[in-house]
Amino acid sequence: MNKVGLISLGCPKNQVDAEMMLAKLSDAGYEITNTAEGADIVIVNTCGFIEDAKKEAIDTIFEMVRLKNAGSLKHIIISGCLSERYRDEVVKEIPEADAVIGIGANADIVKICDEVVAGGKQSAFPEKCLMPLEGDRVLTTPSHWAYLKIADGCSNRCSYCAIPLIRGEYRSRSMESIIAEARSLCASGVKEIVLIAQDTTRYGEDNYGKPMLPALLEKLCEIDFERIRIYYCYPDRISDELIALMRENEKIVNYIDLPLQHVSGKVLRAMNRKGDKQSLSALLHKIKKEIPDCVIRTTFICGFPGETQEDFAELCDFVKEIGFDRMGAFAYSPEEDTPAAAMDNQIDERIKARRVEVLMNTQYNIMIEKNKSYIGRVFAVMVDSYDYDTCLYFGRSYMDAPEIDTGVYFAGERELHPGDMVQVEILDFDDYDLIGKEKRE
């Protein structure tokens, strides 16, 4: 039996692709291994979104090349966004790779691995950038939570983003297939699902002629999950219907991931995004009014071409005004073949880095004040793991999304397991993490 390992880099959407490939390989008789050394094949499922992600992908590939040259690994397959976007360069510059495949070839991963093991060398790039949206998965997340991808590709055409070039136009899954997969995940023990797509709020526009995220959520709420969490919502598509559904259904956690990217109307127009400080502020205050305890997570891009000091000051003032519960900031990364990369007034790298630092320091001070306000409160926490260094359990309240947010360290009064829900009283905090103890009646 041939052993195959898979290293998946980048976003959760890429991770789901990897899980589907692993399921196909397992069903075909391949043994899945978590160790590269001694493997017959290692697949590096790459990200090619921004410069840092591309560097991580290249570094990982060359680490696998080192193992192959040392005889510790037999074959290397490169898949994912980097190989889709830079196919010719990857084939030419990494001759040690036994196969280089595009995203559309994910469905043929068994055939490709079979041919590689048999001594063949190939590249596979189907004309249309389609991925196997349906299919079994081998979960690479803990067994009690999982991502659920509802669409692929993107049609928003933000001027800085290469996703449409890599993954094509937005393509929704059928509601029936999503519900079937959700039921399967629930039956396997998953208690929290995280809905993902490049823009979840656009779900259904292509298949049904109108946004169908609220209708999908209503059906998902009929399944026996503890939590349903929503990522990657587009500001213009946050409807009254969606807000009401989140407010009224306790399974949908009051947490919304809303990547705003900027607040200056001038910068947003250059990004090919809608809105300005006034409209975005109105939206956020509306959400907070309708769902007072709603946690809003966002991300901002610093140093976009043409961003003036006044634009950045407006962004900083906005962050202070809103007081985001969760926030990330990133330096603008020019991506080949995107409109923004050809714009005038590119910002110096040192200025971009400094603006990120200033914005994140602003957010840190906001988070410290928020964490102080949580002391003495009791939250329902889903157990994720046990931390042997601190002898405390680690879990997440509704405020904490897996893998990207902070969490709650707490002392338990009994043996607990991943996925258990417990009441935790908050006693203290350590930077971003909360610290507490289990509170039992």
Secondary structure, 3 states (H helix, E strand, C coil): CCEEEEEECCCHHHHHHHHHHHHHHHHCCCEECCCCCCCCEEEEEECCCCHHHHHHHHHHHHHHHHHHHCCCCCEEEEEEHHHHHCHHHHHHHCCCCCEEECHHHHHHHHHHHHHHHCCCCEEECCCCCCCCCCCCCCCCCCCCEEEEECEECCCCCCCCCCHHHHHCCCEECCHHHHHHHHHHHHHCCCCEEEEECCCHHHCCHHHHCCCCHHHHHHHHCCCCCCEEEECCCCHHHCCHHHHHHHHHCCCEEEEEECCCECCCHHHHHHCCCCCCHHHHHHHHHHHHHHCCCCEEEEEEEECCCCCCHHHHHHHHHHHHHHCCCEEEEEECCCCCCCHHHHCCCCCCHHHHHHHHHHHHHHHHHHHHHHHHHHCCCEEEEEEEEEECCCCEEEEECCCCCCCCCCCEEEECCCCCCCCCEEEEEEEEEECCEEEEEECCC
